[in-house]
Amino acid sequence: MKRNAFTMKLIKGNEQEYKKRHDEIWPELSKLLSETGISEYAIFLEETTSTLFAFQKLSDNFDEALLPKHPIVKKWWAYMADIMETNADNSPLSKNLTEVFYMD
C-alpha cells in the first residue's frame, strides 16, 4: 500500500459548492476510483487560503496514468472546472507532496 498526498486550490467563495458536489459524488466515479486501487481518499479544506489537501491510499498495482484518460474522470474535471484552479484540460491544478513523517 502506498500513500499519496497533494494540494489543489478552490476559487474563493466556492467552498460550500465544492462540499456539496463531493457529498453527491457520482456512484460511477466512486466505483472507478475503488476499482483502480484507491482504498481511502480524503480531502481537507484550509479555509483562509482555499487550499485543498488530499490524501489517498493506493494499491501497490495502482497505475496513475489510467484515471486521467478515463471519460468519467474527464467529465468530473469539466464539472468541477468552474470552481477550482485547473490546467488547460480541466484537470485540477495540483502539487504533489513529499511524505516526511508517518506514524501508524
C-alpha positions in Angstrom: 0.0 0.0 0.0 1.3 3.4 -1.0 0.2 6.8 0.4 -0.3 9.8 -1.8 -0.9 13.4 -0.8 -1.3 16.6 -2.9 -2.8 20.1 -2.8 -5.4 21.7 -5.0 -6.9 25.2 -5.0 -10.5 26.3 -4.9 -11.6 29.6 -6.4 -12.5 31.7 -3.3 -16.2 31.6 -2.4 -16.9 28.1 -3.7 -16.2 26.2 -0.5 -19.9 25.2 0.0 -20.4 24.2 -3.6 -17.3 22.1 -3.6 -18.5 20.2 -0.5 -22.0 19.8 -2.0 -20.6 18.3 -5.2 -18.5 15.9 -3.2 -21.4 15.0 -0.9 -23.2 14.0 -4.1 -20.2 12.3 -5.8 -21.3 10.2 -8.8 -21.5 6.5 -7.9 -19.7 5.6 -11.1 -16.8 7.8 -10.2 -16.6 6.3 -6.7 -16.7 2.8 -8.2 -13.9 3.7 -10.7 -11.7 5.1 -8.0 -12.1 1.9 -5.9 -11.6 -0.4 -8.9 -8.4 1.3 -9.9 -6.8 0.9 -6.5 -7.8 3.9 -4.3 -8.9 2.4 -1.0 -9.0 5.7 1.0 -9.5 9.2 -0.2 -9.9 12.2 2.0 -9.9 15.9 1.1 -9.5 18.7 3.7 -10.0 22.4 3.2 -7.8 25.2 4.7 -10.4 27.9 4.6 -8.3 31.1 4.8 -6.4 30.2 1.6 -9.0 27.9 -0.1 -6.3 25.3 -0.4 -7.4 21.7 -0.5 -5.2 18.9 0.9 -5.9 15.4 -0.4 -4.8 12.1 0.9 -5.1 8.7 -0.7 -4.1 5.1 0.0 -3.2 3.4 -3.3 -2.8 -0.3 -4.0 0.7 -1.5 -5.0 -0.5 -2.0 -8.6 -2.2 1.4 -8.9 -1.4 2.9 -12.3 -1.6 6.7 -12.1 -1.7 7.0 -15.9 -5.2 5.3 -16.2 -7.5 7.7 -14.4 -6.7 10.9 -16.3 -7.6 9.2 -19.6 -10.9 7.8 -18.3 -14.1 9.5 -19.7 -15.8 9.6 -16.2 -12.8 11.4 -14.7 -12.7 13.9 -17.7 -16.4 14.5 -17.2 -15.9 15.2 -13.4 -13.0 17.5 -14.1 -15.2 19.5 -16.5 -18.0 19.6 -13.9 -15.6 20.9 -11.3 -13.6 23.4 -13.5 -15.8 26.4 -12.7 -14.9 26.3 -9.0 -11.3 25.2 -9.0 -8.0 26.3 -10.4 -7.4 24.0 -13.4 -5.0 23.1 -16.2 -6.0 23.5 -19.8 -7.5 20.0 -19.9 -9.7 20.9 -16.8 -7.6 18.7 -14.5 -7.2 20.3 -11.1 -4.0 22.3 -10.8 -2.3 20.2 -8.1 1.1 19.9 -6.4 2.3 16.6 -5.1 3.6 16.5 -1.5 6.5 14.6 -0.2 5.9 12.4 2.8 8.4 13.4 5.6 6.7 11.6 8.5 4.3 8.8 9.1 3.1 7.1 12.3 1.0 4.0 12.1 
